[in-house]
Amino acid sequence: MATRTPRPSKARPSNGQHSVGPTALSPPQVRQPFTPPPRSRDDDDNADGNEEVVAKLQQLQAGKGSISGGLNPKPHGSFNIEDMAVCASPGEFARAKRKSDGSRLQALETQSLATMLRKGIVKHQLGLSLNLIILLGMSWCLFPSLRQTLEAFFTLSYQSNLPGQEAMYGEGLRDLYFVAAFTVLLIGVRAFMLDYVLTPLAGLWGIRNPRTRDRFAEQSFLLLYYIIFWNWGLYLFISDTPSLSASATAPTSSAFSNLLISLWTGFPRLLVHSSMKLYYLSQLAFWIKEILVVHLEEKRKDHYQMLTHHLVTVALMATSYGYRQWRVGNAVLVAMDIVEIIFPTAKILKYLGLQAACDFAFGMFVFLWLIARHGCYLTICWSIYAHVNEVVMPYGTYSLNETVIDHSSGTPIVSGARLGPDGGEDAWRHIFQPFVDTGAETVSFNAKIRWSFLGLLLGLQCITLLWFFMICRVVLKVLRGEGADDTRSDDEGEDEEEENSSSTLTPDSSPGQPITPTGVPYTMQPEKQRFIEIEADSTEYVRRTPSRSGTSPSGNAASRSRKGNAFASGLNLGEHKDILNRIGCLSEEQLAREREKKGER
């Protein structure tokens, strides 16, 4: 826009008013925003001139109709070029930013490439998983030479070729392909269930808060998973348990000891049933997926405890599978996962507002936690100390390729016979023998391997004890009548997110209202901001006369007069400045133009 050159003004007779010369009429080259003068201690004495404006402001806040006069509420965005011409600070028309916008923008600017990649993966979990599965399927169809390798991603490998042993499988590196594919599949299934099934279900059940809906969906998915896999694991454990009828007449302790001893009988088991292999590899894929989820999604209060727990669990499952101790691993999973059915149930009941049912479920959870994760689990650890190498599974070297005849069925089976008492000193080569030394004919068991397994199990128990301490804190809250609440894994930013989401809703909302797919109840309407503009005539202003004594009355401190060539703001709004969105006033350029027009007359 071209700058308009002002015309020279005519001198006005001196009648006690301020004279306007050419220098005073020169507009500034760059428009400066209006800056109110700093407040002095005399401002409090001049408050009488602002009583009318403050009274109107209070009426507006109280909602008592419209306010005429100097306060004209206007909707946001309803301004034109004329409004901008008479406003000293046109930038004030911009929408007011939320207090948290600055911190969010700063956080976006400081995001690293890894953070952006992480958020992109989280946002597109379903699409990435589906594309990877489709890529494997299309590669299998289009490249026949790769089918033998790609089949390991979809089917179990190392099927036994012995007669009558078609349902038995060995172990090897190709099993890792199946674990990787199942991990991707679980991520995709979880994303689909959360986005298209469980989160909409939470909305239909009246959960309005977005963060609570996400938590409901996550806990519901875990509940479904553990219901399926815990029952599957329990069935496999019962099916693989040898008959204890020979010990039926013995005391209960002897039968229980025989059950523990059966965990270690038959080492090394060189072949595993297809159902047990599928179950074990699927569980391993699930816990690998949990490690990825912990890193990809937002960190929680117990992030490092959860990460350590998942890493130890994956290490135990990988080593027990490689060392052919899947029966013991199955027993540990059954003992640990029973509480994972009750705990999500209690949290779901809390999200639905059923606090009494939540407290009851939490009581069951605490009871089963003590029995399963500290009673049964520590019993298995005690069996490693008391039975292994003392009653069963002695140290030594075992064969991996000896075939014997099963006298009950007459079919040949592969059995690892003990060749000698020397188990050597090497541990990890024997533990991961199916993956690192596939051509080995023997495997060894020694004290180092024994204590390594026991150390990992006890390390997992330490994390469980830490969580049990947190559970005891919740028990104390329930006993005091405050209700059960999970202190382990709530998001650190949950309170802030709930505050921001609830601040845009009207107070008449209730948790049980049906909500739209976007999460806003049908009866709710977003609260609109009201923008207030104060327009002042250029001929009226409040002239301030500083008081030298500092104690002069307000009548002597401020005198009202009408001038045609000056304008000043005498509003003392104090804490109400934030409520008044902008103060309309004449710019210096417009003042110069008006003075020029009056000089021509």
C-alpha positions, 0 to 999 in steps of 0.5 A: 500500500502506498504511503499517503503524503499529508498536506501542509496544515494551516496554523490555527490561532492561539486560544489556549489550545495546542498548536499543530505544526507540520512536524507534528503532522508527519505520520510515522513511516512504520505503524507502531502498535499502541502501547498503554502508558505505565501505571503510576501511583496516581492511577488509583486516585483517578479510578473515578473516571473509570467507574462507568467502564468497570461497571459495564464490564461487571454487567457483561461478566454477570450476563445481564443483557447487552451493554450499550455505549462504549462496549460493543461485543463483536463476533471473532473475525467480523472486521474489515479494513475500516476497522483496521484503519482506526485501530492502533494495534491491528494485530489485536484482532488475531485470535487469542492463543491458549496458555499452553499453545506456546509450550506446545509450539516450542515442543513441536519445534524441538521434536527430534526425528526419532520422536516424529517417526515414533508418532508416525508409527503410532498413528499408522500402526494398522496401515503399516502392519497390514502393508507388511503382511500383504507384502509377504503374501504378494512376495510368496505369490510372485516369487516361487523361489522364495516360497520355502523361505517365506513359508516360515513367516506363516507356518510352523517349521521343523516338522518331525519326519518320524512315523506317528510324530507328524504333530511334533516339531523341532526348533531352529532359526526359522522359528524367529521368522514366525515370531516376527510375523506374529508380532506384526500381526498382533500390532495390527490386530490391536490397532484395529480393535482399539480404533474400530471396535473398543474405542467406539464401544467406550463412547456408546457406554458413555465414556466422554473423556478421550484419554479414558476412552483410550484406557478403556480400549487398551484394558479391554484388548488385554482382557480379551487376549488374556482370557484366550491365552490363559485358558489355552495355556492352562489346557496345555499344562493339564494335557502335558502333566503326567498322571499322578495316580501312583501318588494318590494314596500318598499325602498331599505334599507328596503329590504336590512334590511329584507335580513339581518334579514333573516340570523337569522330567524328560530333559532334554525334550527334543520335540515339542507338540505343535499346539505348545509350539504355537502357544509359546511362540505366540506368547513370545511375540506378544511380549516383544510387541509389548516392548515396542508398545512401551517405546512407541506410545506415551511414557507412563509413571512406571515406564522403566519398571514395565520395560524391565519386566518385559525385557526379563520376560522375553529373556526367560521365554527365549532361553527356556524355549531354546533350552527346551524347558517350555513346560516350565515356561508354560507353568510360569505363564499360567501362574502370572497371567491369571491376575491379568484377567482380573486387573483389566476387569477392575479398571474397566469397571472403574472407567464405567463408573461402577466403583463398587464392582471395581472395589470387589474385583480389586479385592479378588485381584489382590487375593489372586496376586498373592496366591499366583505371583508370590505363592505359586511362582516362588514355589517353582523357584524353590523347585529349581533349588530343591529338585533340580540336580538333586532329584531330577535333571542332574548335571551332565551332557545329553544326546540330541539325536538318539532314537529309542522305541516307545514300549507303550506304542511301539513307535520310535521317539527321539530321546535325549539320553544322558551321556556323562556327568560332566556338563562343562562350564559354558552356558549360553552356547548350550542355552541357545544351541538350536539357534547358534549351533544347529549341527550339535549332537549334544547339549550340556546342563551345569550349575551356571545354567541352573543359577542363571535361570533362577536369577532371572526368575528372582529378578522378575519376582523383585519387580513383582514385589515392587508392584505389590507395594504399590498395590498395598497403597491402593488397598489402604485407600480402599479401606479408607473409603476412597475407592480403588485406583491404579497408581502404577500406570496412569499417564503423567499428562493425564490431568492436564489433558482432562483439564483441557478437554473438559474446559471446552464443554458446557457444565451440563454434561454428565459421564453417562450421556451418549456421545458422538463419534468425535467424543462430544455429547449430543447435548453439549455445545462448545463455549464460544469466546466473546470478543469485546471492543471499546470504541472511543470518539476522537474528540473525547479523552481523559487528560491526566494531570500528575499530582505532585503531592501524591495525596491530592483528591481525584478531582484535582488529579484528573480534569475532563476536557474536549479536544479536537486534536488529541486522544488518550486512553484513561481507562484503568481496567486492572485485572480486567485487561485480559477479559477485554480482548482489544481496545479500539483507538485511533492510530497516529497516522489517522490522528495526523489525517484528522488534524490535516482535515481540520487545518484545511477548514 
